[in-house]
Amino acid sequence: MCADKALTHLDETGTARMVDVSGKAVTARSATAEGWVRMAPETLDLIVRGEAKKGDVLGTARIAGIMGAKRTHELIPLCHPLGLSKVSVDLEPVAAESAVRVTATAKVTGQTGVEMEALTAVGVACLTVYDMVKAVDRGIEITGIRLLEKSGGRSGSWHADDSGQDG
């Protein structure tokens, strides 16, 4: 984080507050996030074959992620409720990593961004994958949840630099 950026959720006395966005311009905004669910190769194979006892792991996780994005303001204190125009959640089995890569994109036309909605969608989808196969693999690891890119608003576009540094 840059030292010259103030935390907008704190007032001059350090008290937490919801940011007043009423003076901000209404613009098209979007954000994309990712996360990984790492597991034993046999567990990934079970998911890909569609043989998990709880049902369609990837389909259920997709729906859960979308539902999570829509409820972000109920889960994360001080987030604004948003009328999302789009939420997409994609789950890609990656055999070489013995993992499922989860990506989510959220879009809105409004006065505040949708980074938290994209991140929440990824987190909820990852947790759902875990929940649906934890009985066969307690060693599952959820990792790498991060923002990949955002656009819109006063600060414009931002893209993660794959070297691990913000870019």
CYANA upper distance limits for C-alpha pairs under 8 A (distance plus 0.5 A):
  1 MET  CA      5 LYS  CA      8.24
  8 THR  CA     19 VAL  CA      6.96
  9 HIS  CA     16 ALA  CA      6.07
  9 HIS  CA     17 ARG  CA      5.74
  9 HIS  CA     18 MET  CA      6.49
  9 HIS  CA     19 VAL  CA      6.34
  9 HIS  CA     78 LEU  CA      8.18
 10 LEU  CA     14 GLY  CA      5.58
 10 LEU  CA     15 THR  CA      5.77
 10 LEU  CA     16 ALA  CA      5.11
 10 LEU  CA     17 ARG  CA      6.28
 11 ASP  CA     15 THR  CA      5.93
 11 ASP  CA     16 ALA  CA      7.07
 11 ASP  CA     17 ARG  CA      7.19
 17 ARG  CA     78 LEU  CA      7.30
 18 MET  CA     78 LEU  CA      5.39
 18 MET  CA     79 CYS  CA      7.74
 18 MET  CA     80 HIS  CA      8.35
 19 VAL  CA     78 LEU  CA      8.13
 21 VAL  CA    111 GLN  CA      6.55
 21 VAL  CA    112 THR  CA      7.30
 22 SER  CA    111 GLN  CA      7.81
 24 LYS  CA    111 GLN  CA      5.98
 24 LYS  CA    112 THR  CA      8.32
 25 ALA  CA    110 GLY  CA      8.12
 25 ALA  CA    111 GLN  CA      6.25
 25 ALA  CA    153 GLY  CA      7.89
 26 VAL  CA    109 THR  CA      6.84
 26 VAL  CA    110 GLY  CA      5.04
 26 VAL  CA    111 GLN  CA      5.22
 26 VAL  CA    153 GLY  CA      8.40
 27 THR  CA    109 THR  CA      5.80
 27 THR  CA    110 GLY  CA      5.99
 27 THR  CA    111 GLN  CA      7.07
 27 THR  CA    152 GLY  CA      6.79
 27 THR  CA    153 GLY  CA      6.60
 28 ALA  CA    107 LYS  CA      7.91
 28 ALA  CA    108 VAL  CA      6.46
 28 ALA  CA    109 THR  CA      4.76
 28 ALA  CA    110 GLY  CA      7.04
 28 ALA  CA    151 SER  CA      8.48
 28 ALA  CA    152 GLY  CA      6.22
 28 ALA  CA    153 GLY  CA      8.04
 29 ARG  CA    107 LYS  CA      6.21
 29 ARG  CA    108 VAL  CA      5.92
 29 ARG  CA    109 THR  CA      6.44
 29 ARG  CA    110 GLY  CA      7.70
 29 ARG  CA    112 THR  CA      8.31
 29 ARG  CA    113 GLY  CA      6.38
 29 ARG  CA    114 VAL  CA      7.39
 29 ARG  CA    150 LYS  CA      7.89
 29 ARG  CA    151 SER  CA      5.94
 29 ARG  CA    152 GLY  CA      4.81
 29 ARG  CA    153 GLY  CA      7.06
 30 SER  CA    105 THR  CA      7.49
 30 SER  CA    106 ALA  CA      6.07
 30 SER  CA    107 LYS  CA      4.82
 30 SER  CA    108 VAL  CA      6.99
 30 SER  CA    113 GLY  CA      7.47
 30 SER  CA    114 VAL  CA      6.56
 30 SER  CA    115 GLU  CA      8.03
 30 SER  CA    150 LYS  CA      6.02
 30 SER  CA    151 SER  CA      5.81
 30 SER  CA    152 GLY  CA      7.19
 31 ALA  CA    105 THR  CA      6.06
 31 ALA  CA    106 ALA  CA      6.01
 31 ALA  CA    107 LYS  CA      7.22
 31 ALA  CA    113 GLY  CA      8.17
 31 ALA  CA    114 VAL  CA      6.27
 31 ALA  CA    115 GLU  CA      5.69
 31 ALA  CA    118 ALA  CA      6.60
 31 ALA  CA    147 LEU  CA      7.99
 31 ALA  CA    148 LEU  CA      8.11
 31 ALA  CA    149 GLU  CA      6.11
 31 ALA  CA    150 LYS  CA      4.62
 31 ALA  CA    151 SER  CA      6.96
 32 THR  CA    103 THR  CA      7.46
 32 THR  CA    104 ALA  CA      5.99
 32 THR  CA    105 THR  CA      4.77
 32 THR  CA    106 ALA  CA      7.11
 32 THR  CA    115 GLU  CA      7.75
 32 THR  CA    118 ALA  CA      6.30
 32 THR  CA    119 LEU  CA      8.29
 32 THR  CA    147 LEU  CA      6.67
 32 THR  CA    148 LEU  CA      5.98
 32 THR  CA    149 GLU  CA      5.84
 32 THR  CA    150 LYS  CA      6.91
 33 ALA  CA    103 THR  CA      6.12
 33 ALA  CA    104 ALA  CA      5.94
 33 ALA  CA    105 THR  CA      7.13
 33 ALA  CA    115 GLU  CA      8.20
 33 ALA  CA    118 ALA  CA      6.06
 33 ALA  CA    119 LEU  CA      6.04
 33 ALA  CA    122 VAL  CA      7.25
 33 ALA  CA    145 ILE  CA      7.65
 33 ALA  CA    146 ARG  CA      6.08
 33 ALA  CA    147 LEU  CA      4.75
 33 ALA  CA    148 LEU  CA      5.49
 33 ALA  CA    149 GLU  CA      7.53
 34 GLU  CA    101 ARG  CA      7.61
 34 GLU  CA    102 VAL  CA      5.94
 34 GLU  CA    103 THR  CA      4.80
 34 GLU  CA    104 ALA  CA      6.96
 34 GLU  CA    119 LEU  CA      7.89
 34 GLU  CA    122 VAL  CA      6.66
 34 GLU  CA    144 GLY  CA      7.72
 34 GLU  CA    145 ILE  CA      5.98
 34 GLU  CA    146 ARG  CA      6.15
 34 GLU  CA    147 LEU  CA      7.05
 34 GLU  CA    148 LEU  CA      7.24
 35 GLY  CA    101 ARG  CA      6.51
 35 GLY  CA    102 VAL  CA      5.69
 35 GLY  CA    103 THR  CA      7.08
 35 GLY  CA    122 VAL  CA      6.60
 35 GLY  CA    123 GLY  CA      7.74
 35 GLY  CA    126 CYS  CA      7.67
 35 GLY  CA    142 ILE  CA      7.83
 35 GLY  CA    143 THR  CA      6.57
 35 GLY  CA    144 GLY  CA      5.48
 35 GLY  CA    145 ILE  CA      4.53
 35 GLY  CA    146 ARG  CA      7.06
 36 TRP  CA     99 ALA  CA      6.98
 36 TRP  CA    100 VAL  CA      6.26
 36 TRP  CA    101 ARG  CA      5.19
 36 TRP  CA    102 VAL  CA      6.50
 36 TRP  CA    126 CYS  CA      7.63
 36 TRP  CA    142 ILE  CA      6.24
 36 TRP  CA    143 THR  CA      5.71
 36 TRP  CA    144 GLY  CA      6.36
 36 TRP  CA    145 ILE  CA      7.42
 37 VAL  CA     99 ALA  CA      5.79
 37 VAL  CA    100 VAL  CA      5.67
 37 VAL  CA    101 ARG  CA      7.09
 37 VAL  CA    102 VAL  CA      8.33
 37 VAL  CA    126 CYS  CA      6.61
 37 VAL  CA    129 VAL  CA      8.01
 37 VAL  CA    130 TYR  CA      8.03
 37 VAL  CA    140 ILE  CA      7.34
 37 VAL  CA    141 GLU  CA      6.21
 37 VAL  CA    142 ILE  CA      5.08
 37 VAL  CA    143 THR  CA      6.92
 38 ARG  CA     97 GLU  CA      7.85
 38 ARG  CA     98 SER  CA      6.45
 38 ARG  CA     99 ALA  CA      4.71
 38 ARG  CA    100 VAL  CA      7.13
 38 ARG  CA    140 ILE  CA      6.16
 38 ARG  CA    141 GLU  CA      5.57
 38 ARG  CA    142 ILE  CA      6.83
 38 ARG  CA    143 THR  CA      8.08
 39 MET  CA     43 THR  CA      6.82
 39 MET  CA     44 LEU  CA      7.12
 39 MET  CA     98 SER  CA      6.37
 39 MET  CA     99 ALA  CA      6.34
 39 MET  CA    137 ASP  CA      7.69
 39 MET  CA    139 GLY  CA      7.20
 39 MET  CA    140 ILE  CA      5.16
 39 MET  CA    141 GLU  CA      7.05
 40 ALA  CA     44 LEU  CA      7.07
 40 ALA  CA     98 SER  CA      6.85
 40 ALA  CA    137 ASP  CA      7.60
 40 ALA  CA    139 GLY  CA      8.27
 40 ALA  CA    140 ILE  CA      7.93
 41 PRO  CA     45 ASP  CA      6.67
 41 PRO  CA     95 ALA  CA      7.91
 41 PRO  CA     98 SER  CA      5.75
 42 GLU  CA     46 LEU  CA      6.70
 43 THR  CA     47 ILE  CA      6.89
 43 THR  CA    133 VAL  CA      7.88
 43 THR  CA    136 VAL  CA      7.64
 43 THR  CA    137 ASP  CA      7.26
 44 LEU  CA     48 VAL  CA      6.69
 44 LEU  CA     93 PRO  CA      7.77
 44 LEU  CA     95 ALA  CA      8.02
 44 LEU  CA     98 SER  CA      6.88
 44 LEU  CA     99 ALA  CA      7.18
 44 LEU  CA    100 VAL  CA      8.17
 45 ASP  CA     49 ARG  CA      6.54
 46 LEU  CA     50 GLY  CA      6.72
 46 LEU  CA     51 GLU  CA      5.91
 46 LEU  CA     52 ALA  CA      6.49
 47 ILE  CA     51 GLU  CA      6.79
 47 ILE  CA     52 ALA  CA      6.54
 47 ILE  CA     56 ASP  CA      8.20
 47 ILE  CA     57 VAL  CA      6.81
 47 ILE  CA     58 LEU  CA      8.04
 48 VAL  CA     93 PRO  CA      7.74
 50 GLY  CA     55 GLY  CA      7.60
 50 GLY  CA     56 ASP  CA      6.50
 50 GLY  CA     57 VAL  CA      7.93
 51 GLU  CA     55 GLY  CA      7.51
 51 GLU  CA     56 ASP  CA      8.36
 52 ALA  CA     56 ASP  CA      7.54
 52 ALA  CA     57 VAL  CA      7.57
 52 ALA  CA    132 MET  CA      7.88
 52 ALA  CA    133 VAL  CA      7.23
 53 LYS  CA    132 MET  CA      8.49
 54 LYS  CA    132 MET  CA      6.37
 54 LYS  CA    133 VAL  CA      8.25
 55 GLY  CA    132 MET  CA      8.36
 56 ASP  CA     60 THR  CA      6.45
 57 VAL  CA     61 ALA  CA      6.52
 57 VAL  CA    128 THR  CA      8.26
 57 VAL  CA    129 VAL  CA      6.49
 57 VAL  CA    132 MET  CA      6.78
 58 LEU  CA     62 ARG  CA      6.62
 58 LEU  CA     91 LEU  CA      6.79
 58 LEU  CA    129 VAL  CA      7.60
 59 GLY  CA     63 ILE  CA      6.97
 60 THR  CA     64 ALA  CA      6.66
 60 THR  CA    128 THR  CA      7.94
 61 ALA  CA     65 GLY  CA      6.54
 61 ALA  CA    124 VAL  CA      8.09
 61 ALA  CA    125 ALA  CA      5.06
 61 ALA  CA    126 CYS  CA      7.64
 61 ALA  CA    128 THR  CA      5.72
 61 ALA  CA    129 VAL  CA      6.43
 62 ARG  CA     66 ILE  CA      6.92
 62 ARG  CA     89 VAL  CA      5.91
 62 ARG  CA     90 ASP  CA      7.14
 62 ARG  CA     91 LEU  CA      7.64
 62 ARG  CA    125 ALA  CA      6.60
 63 ILE  CA     67 MET  CA      6.70
 63 ILE  CA     89 VAL  CA      8.43
 63 ILE  CA    125 ALA  CA      8.39
 64 ALA  CA     68 GLY  CA      6.53
 64 ALA  CA    121 ALA  CA      8.12
 64 ALA  CA    124 VAL  CA      6.80
 64 ALA  CA    125 ALA  CA      6.23
 64 ALA  CA    128 THR  CA      7.46
 65 GLY  CA     69 ALA  CA      6.77
 65 GLY  CA     89 VAL  CA      6.93
 65 GLY  CA    104 ALA  CA      8.46
 65 GLY  CA    120 THR  CA      7.82
 65 GLY  CA    121 ALA  CA      4.56
 65 GLY  CA    122 VAL  CA      6.58
 65 GLY  CA    123 GLY  CA      7.90
 65 GLY  CA    124 VAL  CA      5.62
 65 GLY  CA    125 ALA  CA      4.95
 66 ILE  CA     70 LYS  CA      6.97
 66 ILE  CA     87 VAL  CA      6.48
 66 ILE  CA     88 SER  CA      7.27
 66 ILE  CA     89 VAL  CA      7.14
 66 ILE  CA    121 ALA  CA      6.32
 67 MET  CA     71 ARG  CA      6.98
 67 MET  CA    121 ALA  CA      7.99
 68 GLY  CA     72 THR  CA      6.64
 68 GLY  CA    117 GLU  CA      8.19
 68 GLY  CA    120 THR  CA      6.54
 68 GLY  CA    121 ALA  CA      5.73
 68 GLY  CA    124 VAL  CA      6.48
 69 ALA  CA     87 VAL  CA      7.78
 69 ALA  CA    106 ALA  CA      8.29
 69 ALA  CA    116 MET  CA      8.46
 69 ALA  CA    117 GLU  CA      5.02
 69 ALA  CA    118 ALA  CA      6.89
 69 ALA  CA    119 LEU  CA      8.43
 69 ALA  CA    120 THR  CA      6.06
 69 ALA  CA    121 ALA  CA      5.23
 70 LYS  CA     82 LEU  CA      8.38
 70 LYS  CA     84 LEU  CA      7.72
 70 LYS  CA    117 GLU  CA      7.68
 71 ARG  CA     75 LEU  CA      7.16
 72 THR  CA     76 ILE  CA      6.45
 72 THR  CA     79 CYS  CA      7.70
 72 THR  CA     81 PRO  CA      8.09
 72 THR  CA    116 MET  CA      7.56
 72 THR  CA    117 GLU  CA      6.27
 72 THR  CA    120 THR  CA      6.96
 73 HIS  CA     77 PRO  CA      7.36
 73 HIS  CA     78 LEU  CA      7.76
 73 HIS  CA     79 CYS  CA      5.34
 73 HIS  CA     80 HIS  CA      6.19
 73 HIS  CA     81 PRO  CA      5.64
 73 HIS  CA     82 LEU  CA      8.36
 74 GLU  CA     79 CYS  CA      8.48
 79 CYS  CA    116 MET  CA      8.48
 80 HIS  CA    112 THR  CA      8.37
 82 LEU  CA    108 VAL  CA      7.97
 82 LEU  CA    110 GLY  CA      8.35
 83 GLY  CA    108 VAL  CA      7.21
 84 LEU  CA    106 ALA  CA      7.65
 84 LEU  CA    107 LYS  CA      6.49
 84 LEU  CA    108 VAL  CA      5.37
 84 LEU  CA    109 THR  CA      8.28
 85 SER  CA    106 ALA  CA      8.24
 85 SER  CA    107 LYS  CA      6.05
 85 SER  CA    108 VAL  CA      5.54
 85 SER  CA    109 THR  CA      7.84
 86 LYS  CA    105 THR  CA      8.13
 86 LYS  CA    106 ALA  CA      6.03
 86 LYS  CA    107 LYS  CA      5.49
 86 LYS  CA    108 VAL  CA      7.43
 87 VAL  CA    104 ALA  CA      7.51
 87 VAL  CA    105 THR  CA      6.10
 87 VAL  CA    106 ALA  CA      4.95
 87 VAL  CA    107 LYS  CA      7.02
 87 VAL  CA    118 ALA  CA      8.26
 88 SER  CA    104 ALA  CA      5.96
 88 SER  CA    105 THR  CA      5.79
 88 SER  CA    106 ALA  CA      7.16
 89 VAL  CA    102 VAL  CA      7.56
 89 VAL  CA    103 THR  CA      6.23
 89 VAL  CA    104 ALA  CA      4.82
 89 VAL  CA    105 THR  CA      7.17
 89 VAL  CA    121 ALA  CA      7.70
 89 VAL  CA    122 VAL  CA      7.95
 90 ASP  CA    102 VAL  CA      6.20
 90 ASP  CA    103 THR  CA      5.76
 90 ASP  CA    104 ALA  CA      6.81
 91 LEU  CA    100 VAL  CA      6.76
 91 LEU  CA    101 ARG  CA      6.18
 91 LEU  CA    102 VAL  CA      5.08
 91 LEU  CA    103 THR  CA      7.11
 92 GLU  CA    100 VAL  CA      5.88
 92 GLU  CA    101 ARG  CA      5.61
 92 GLU  CA    102 VAL  CA      6.98
 93 PRO  CA     98 SER  CA      8.25
 93 PRO  CA     99 ALA  CA      6.49
 93 PRO  CA    100 VAL  CA      4.82
 93 PRO  CA    101 ARG  CA      6.82
 94 VAL  CA     98 SER  CA      6.49
 94 VAL  CA     99 ALA  CA      5.84
 94 VAL  CA    100 VAL  CA      6.23
 94 VAL  CA    101 ARG  CA      7.34
 95 ALA  CA     99 ALA  CA      7.02
102 VAL  CA    122 VAL  CA      6.63
102 VAL  CA    125 ALA  CA      7.80
102 VAL  CA    126 CYS  CA      7.52
103 THR  CA    122 VAL  CA      6.75
104 ALA  CA    118 ALA  CA      5.95
104 ALA  CA    119 LEU  CA      7.95
104 ALA  CA    121 ALA  CA      6.74
104 ALA  CA    122 VAL  CA      6.39
105 THR  CA    118 ALA  CA      6.02
106 ALA  CA    114 VAL  CA      6.62
106 ALA  CA    115 GLU  CA      8.13
106 ALA  CA    117 GLU  CA      6.91
106 ALA  CA    118 ALA  CA      5.82
107 LYS  CA    114 VAL  CA      7.09
108 VAL  CA    113 GLY  CA      8.16
108 VAL  CA    114 VAL  CA      7.56
111 GLN  CA    153 GLY  CA      7.91
112 THR  CA    153 GLY  CA      7.65
113 GLY  CA    152 GLY  CA      7.94
113 GLY  CA    153 GLY  CA      7.58
114 VAL  CA    118 ALA  CA      6.89
115 GLU  CA    119 LEU  CA      6.69
115 GLU  CA    147 LEU  CA      7.58
115 GLU  CA    150 LYS  CA      7.43
116 MET  CA    120 THR  CA      6.39
117 GLU  CA    121 ALA  CA      6.58
118 ALA  CA    122 VAL  CA      6.91
118 ALA  CA    147 LEU  CA      8.38
119 LEU  CA    123 GLY  CA      6.70
119 LEU  CA    145 ILE  CA      7.69
119 LEU  CA    146 ARG  CA      7.41
119 LEU  CA    147 LEU  CA      7.27
120 THR  CA    124 VAL  CA      6.54
121 ALA  CA    125 ALA  CA      6.58
122 VAL  CA    126 CYS  CA      6.57
122 VAL  CA    145 ILE  CA      7.71
123 GLY  CA    127 LEU  CA      6.66
123 GLY  CA    145 ILE  CA      7.63
124 VAL  CA    128 THR  CA      6.62
125 ALA  CA    129 VAL  CA      6.88
126 CYS  CA    130 TYR  CA      6.90
126 CYS  CA    142 ILE  CA      7.14
127 LEU  CA    131 ASP  CA      6.60
127 LEU  CA    142 ILE  CA      8.19
128 THR  CA    132 MET  CA      6.64
129 VAL  CA    133 VAL  CA      7.07
130 TYR  CA    134 LYS  CA      6.00
130 TYR  CA    140 ILE  CA      7.24
133 VAL  CA    137 ASP  CA      6.95
134 LYS  CA    138 ARG  CA      5.71
134 LYS  CA    140 ILE  CA      7.81
147 LEU  CA    160 ALA  CA      7.57
148 LEU  CA    159 HIS  CA      6.34
148 LEU  CA    160 ALA  CA      5.52
149 GLU  CA    157 SER  CA      7.83
149 GLU  CA    158 TRP  CA      5.87
149 GLU  CA    159 HIS  CA      4.76
149 GLU  CA    160 ALA  CA      6.54
150 LYS  CA    156 GLY  CA      8.40
150 LYS  CA    157 SER  CA      6.05
150 LYS  CA    158 TRP  CA      5.79
150 LYS  CA    159 HIS  CA      7.18
151 SER  CA    156 GLY  CA      5.96
151 SER  CA    157 SER  CA      4.59
151 SER  CA    158 TRP  CA      6.90
152 GLY  CA    156 GLY  CA      5.42
152 GLY  CA    157 SER  CA      6.71
158 TRP  CA    167 GLY  CA      7.62
159 HIS  CA    166 ASP  CA      7.96
159 HIS  CA    167 GLY  CA      6.48
160 ALA  CA    164 GLY  CA      8.23
160 ALA  CA    165 GLN  CA      7.73
160 ALA  CA    166 ASP  CA      5.80
160 ALA  CA    167 GLY  CA      5.94
161 ASP  CA    165 GLN  CA      6.09
161 ASP  CA    166 ASP  CA      5.86
161 ASP  CA    167 GLY  CA      5.31
